[in-house]
Amino acid sequence: MTQNRFLRLVAGRAVMTVITALFIAIVVFFAIRAIPGDPALTILGTESSPEEREQLRAVMGLDQPIVTQLSLWLGQLIGGDLGYSYSQGRPVTDIIGPALVNTMMLGGLASVMAIALALIMGNLATTRWRAVRRTIDGAESFFLSAPQYTIALVLLIVFAVLLPAFPAGGVATRGDGSAGDILSHLFLPALALALAPGAQMARSLKTSIATLQATDLLPTLQARGLAPWRLAIHAHHNALPPMITVLGIQVGTMLGGALFVEQIFSIPGLGALIVQSVSLRDYTLVQAVALLIAMVFVVVLLLADVVNALLDPRIRKGRA
């Protein structure tokens, strides 16, 4: 019975994810067309003739009614076709693939760093030493208030220019591309992306642990003779679900910050790609990249719900 409820929960979340993705696709479609500018003029340049621009608009389907354009694009998406980029002269999938890999590597490293930071800061924030708690609270406030692009610039100037401990940009050194080389290139931008989400998750973890400490559960388990490490595991098992939910939400913060961080560190990812495609008024490419970023976000939220259901039996049984 519990397994059936869990499967129904996952199925319901998956349906909501599909509906959300469809809604996002429609919003992205109309939002990009609200940006001033003529895509044909941007692609062909001011020296092109009106006839050439009109011909390109017809090829791009921009001469069709807006509802027809939307239905054609949705039909392409259902068929797995992201379209053709006329500004770069090749299919969108060929352009997005390498950029997606770079962004996923950056986002994955930033997520690991954010989780590690949250676990360290969240546990230190519940210690008995007041000076440590105040220091952690101050660090959390600073990480949450400082813009990610400002932190990225400071990290770049200090650790790549003044103290050249890390590369100043890119994903890998030409001719190298080893795991260590990629890690050294992505460390600073990932750190810039991880600080704010890590601080937010640390606050969530701190609140959960403090709430658990205020109950009789941990003293009761300690009185029964449980080892300290088993108490710590039990406390974190109960405190992790809220932090995982916050992590799913903070993925959106990291994806948004990637728009600036990838530009600062010259990383050819989705953030840099969408900035470039917006400047070129490449509707097809902007729609595909924005939809892909949104899909990553909603899928991460779905995975967070599933993990929470696995960790918390109350969710599986429909009581929370």
Secondary structure, DSSP 8 states (H G I E B T S, - for coil): -HHHHHHHHHHHHHHHHHHHHHHHHHHHHHHHHTSSS-HHHHHH-TTS-HHHHHHHHHHHTTTS-HHHHHHHHHHHHHTT---EETTTTEEHHHHHHHHHHHHHHHHHHHHHHHHHHHHHHHHHTTSS-HHHHHHHHHHHHHHHHS-HHHHHHHHHIIIIIIS--S-SSSSS-TT---HHHHHHHHHHHHHHHHHHHHHHHHHHHHHHHHHHHTSSHHHHHHHTT--HHHHHHHHHHHHHHHHHHHHHHHHHHHHHHHHHHHHHTT--SHHHHHHHHHHTT-HHHHHHHHHHHHHHHHHHHHHHHHHHHHH-HHHHTT--
